[in-house]
């Protein structure tokens, strides 16, 4: 008979940053996902959130003090470290990273960390200048070289009032990083099964712009950053889906835990990649890429020179394949992608719902997410975004203006709700 398996035991160490409040949600997500969780907090962390919050969320006493009155206090640091399979430091401050890099053990968290021999995941969170300080950069390198894993930080609104890199990764992202790391634990430790609508679904997401070359140094492109598609990919991974991301050229780091990741340049490349993934099998296609509708009619193999082009230059363009309209129908009828659900996007400035509905029908999408880039709380490069989800019977849901990561999660929840109730 196989040896009994147990859920992985997570030691969640919370250090002193405002992001500590998000670690409460992380603790809840980990517990809901079936992990056993014990929490240790630095003194500074207890100034942001109380140990009682974590005690209630995890059902275990929280270690905060090596020199407290309880008889167990002096031994907690060894006991917790011995108990855990995996350590997560979230948020990980610059100070904690520095101590960990140099093996300093002057408090409950730093001591536990030194006493813990297993895999470690850090979710840094700090002011942007602290993050870029050569000391922090060097400490992170030392830790990474030693095998410490990192998730984030991402960009966004920081507590110091700036919008920059330094924000702790979202709890869902940290959860999916924990799931990834847990895969390497001994077989006797079973990762809890995920059971939601998206669990095990094969989801293909496209993101970013396409670049259509004019000559070896120039191209036609658009301003898509890929943020929405990457946020959807990350949310789908966190929801348990098997996600393949096909991305145009963007400056983003792919989320952890993807089943497949393809970087493409042109609309033709993206069309080919989408076709291949659909042929291999997919349950959902979410086309968030801003595919270029046109490409230069001729590609010049040598750089076009000004003196040859003269004072004016007319660039002849020709239509690209419409991936949703022309390429997907050829691949969705195969046995592997039978039952494929297709979600597209539409950018409309006039009669948004009417036009997006027509587009949905014309391109045979099941759902379309429409947005108006000129509306307040939305648009290119904006931190927040607003979408309207439209199906065969009209508007299904109008989102509030929200950060793209939070919005991505809500979009998936809405799609799950709608599709389950329509028998999908
Ligand atoms: N799309 C595609 N292939 C293209 C162009 C777009 O599959 N060659 C997809 C996009 O990924 C998106 C949807 O189609 O999901 C957008 O449709 P589109 O008609 O391009 O709408 P807009 O981008 O809003 O452009 P326009 O209003 O100019 O038609």
Boltz pocket constraint, residues with backbone or C-beta under 6 A from the ligand:
constraints:
  - pocket:
      binder: B
      contacts: [[A, 267], [A, 287], [A, 288], [A, 289], [A, 290], [A, 291], [A, 292], [A, 293], [A, 320], [A, 321], [A, 322], [A, 323], [A, 324], [A, 325], [A, 343], [A, 344], [A, 345], [A, 346], [A, 347], [A, 348], [A, 359]]
      max_distance: 6.0
